[in-house]
Amino acid sequence: CESAKVKALEQQKQDLEEEHAGQVAESISALKLALTAQESEALAALKEEHAKEVESLKESHAEDMSALKEEATAEAAEIQAEVEGFVTDFSQDMGAVKDVLESLNEMWSYYGTSFLHRARFCRAASKASDASPLVYRERRRLQIAGINDDTALLENEKKILARALRELPRSVKESLLAAWGFARGTKQRKQRLVAHLWTKGKEDMSANITLLLLQGNQKVPAEFLSFYKF
């Protein structure tokens, strides 16, 4: 009888333990499900918040880019208008002395005169009421100074011109290149434009583009400055 009671108690204990284990397992499973649901909700909320932030940043970036584009376009238009005005005024002033400068340019080419010196002389001659004294003095200067054998000086000046041309606003650069007959798609346009500077009949265009690119350029060596204060 005692043995049966012990067995019954052990069986009852075992049943209670199994029941308790089952309840614990159910509780853990329910807790896991609850945590998974909370994690999913939290993750969904984070994704939604992140998406809103990204959209807000996109709108802000688009507005900033639009403002920058408008500012850059306005600045480029202003620069181009100034350049076109400069070129037009200079070309009109050059008309009166164009024939004289063509013959003088032949001497400049022969003696290897700096482009900047030629351009500054052209500007001074175009503004003078009588350019004859300036032309006479320049011819005498060339004869006295003799031929410039430093070909590296002119080559360096051409490199600075090409670099300055590259640094112009795109619209201004394209206008200048088009004016010289170099359309988009033409190979080595900037180098070819520089190579055409100060060729016969191009004195006025060469002078205005040289002044535009080199006048006030801090990278221009002192050797490029003219012998006279024009």
Secondary structure, 3 states (H helix, E strand, C coil): CHHHHHHHHHHHHHHHHHHHHHHHHHHHHHHHHHHHHHHHHHHHHHHHHHHHHHHHHHHHHHHHHHHHHHHHHHHHHHHHHHHHHHHHHHHHHHHHHHHHHHHHHHHHHHHCCCHHHHHHHHHHHHHCCCCHHHHHHHHHHHHHHCCCCCHHHHHHHHHHHHHHHHCCCHHHHHHHHHHCCCCCCCCCHHHHHHHHCCCCCCHHHHHHHHHHHHCCCCCCCHHHCCCCCC
